Amino acid sequence: MDLLPCFLLVSLVLSSSHLVSANFYNDFDITWGNDRAKILDNGQRLQRTLDQSSGSGFQSKNEYLFGKIDMQIKLVAGNSAGTVTAYYLSSQGDKHDEIDFDFLGNLSRDPYVMHTNVFSQGKGNREQQFYLWFDPTADFHTYSLLWNPQQIIFSLDGTPVRVFKNNENVGVAYPKNQGMRIYSSLWNTDDWATRGGLVKIDWSKALFVASYQSFNAQVCSTSSSDCSANAWYNQAALDSGEQQQLEWVRKNYMVYDYCSDTKSFPLGLPTECTR
Ligand SMILES: *[C@@H]1O[C@H](CO)[C@@H](O)[C@H](O)[C@H]1NC(C)=O
């Protein structure tokens, strides 16, 4: 696969009424938690659990350098307070790059918080947090990352919620030189996750289960020199409809934006915030 300039992980294209998905056996390794993470349905679905002794996690077999990556996730239902389901891209080593979705659990009927962040060359502190406009535990929803040399777009069910632009021209590092893998984990974070750590995990509600399906990705491999034939690779901005959707999300569902947090940045907001 490394010989191809750009490859498609989507191996099955079924009729329009079916989901297009790759196979978890081919694309992912379960890396911790032993049998708490399981691949099911001939590779179509992956399920992870958390119990009192351990969480669980998986990672992609391959590293990618740019991609359009969709994953359907169904989050821990019921009382998920104190748990975090993390789904992210990351490179290795110090000065790493990382693009994060973290889902902070909550008491039954209280809303999940979706926490996002972008690290470039080891520098993070770019959190934005959102409530969701759907119940992420009732059904699968599609969480997408479009990552190309111009921008990173986070989307939910096709609605963009966050854009991080390449602002290298004004000295802001942008993730574009290090290959990243996909990682996901489900773990106990009741020291901080829910209401700042006040609400603890209720272990009588274990097992906590999160499920994944319909992984669908168009990615460039780290050895590729040219992915430029792909429309997703060249997209440099949102179109006006997407821009409106982004504004709707920011207005109605955003709960935290580092770009308005003047307390955390007393010496001035990060450069990209003023662009
Ligand atoms: C949990 O629910 C409370 C009450 O609605 C809310 O303030 C909080 O933002 C929610 N999420 C987390 C992760 O604490």
The ligand as an SDF file (V2000), in Angstrom:
LIG
                    3D

 14 14  0  0  0  0  0  0  0  0999 V2000
  -22.9650   17.7400   33.0330 C   0  0  0  0  0  0  0  0  0  0  0  0
  -24.2080   18.3090   33.3640 O   0  0  0  0  0  0  0  0  0  0  0  0
  -24.1150   19.5620   34.0070 C   0  0  0  0  0  0  0  0  0  0  0  0
  -25.5490   19.9750   34.4070 C   0  0  0  0  0  0  0  0  0  0  0  0
  -26.3690   20.0990   33.3030 O   0  0  0  0  0  0  0  0  0  0  0  0
  -23.4610   20.5760   33.0940 C   0  0  0  0  0  0  0  0  0  0  0  0
  -23.2930   21.8060   33.7510 O   0  0  0  0  0  0  0  0  0  0  0  0
  -22.0990   20.0500   32.6310 C   0  0  0  0  0  0  0  0  0  0  0  0
  -21.5600   20.9200   31.6470 O   0  0  0  0  0  0  0  0  0  0  0  0
  -22.2630   18.6590   32.0360 C   0  0  0  0  0  0  0  0  0  0  0  0
  -21.0490   18.0650   31.5330 N   0  0  0  0  0  0  0  0  0  0  0  0
  -19.9260   17.8430   32.2210 C   0  0  0  0  0  0  0  0  0  0  0  0
  -18.8440   17.1350   31.4730 C   0  0  0  0  0  0  0  0  0  0  0  0
  -19.7250   18.1700   33.3640 O   0  0  0  0  0  0  0  0  0  0  0  0
  1  2  1  0
  1 10  1  0
  2  3  1  0
  3  4  1  0
  3  6  1  0
  4  5  1  0
  6  7  1  0
  6  8  1  0
  8  9  1  0
  8 10  1  0
 10 11  1  0
 11 12  1  0
 12 13  1  0
 12 14  2  0
M  END
$$$$
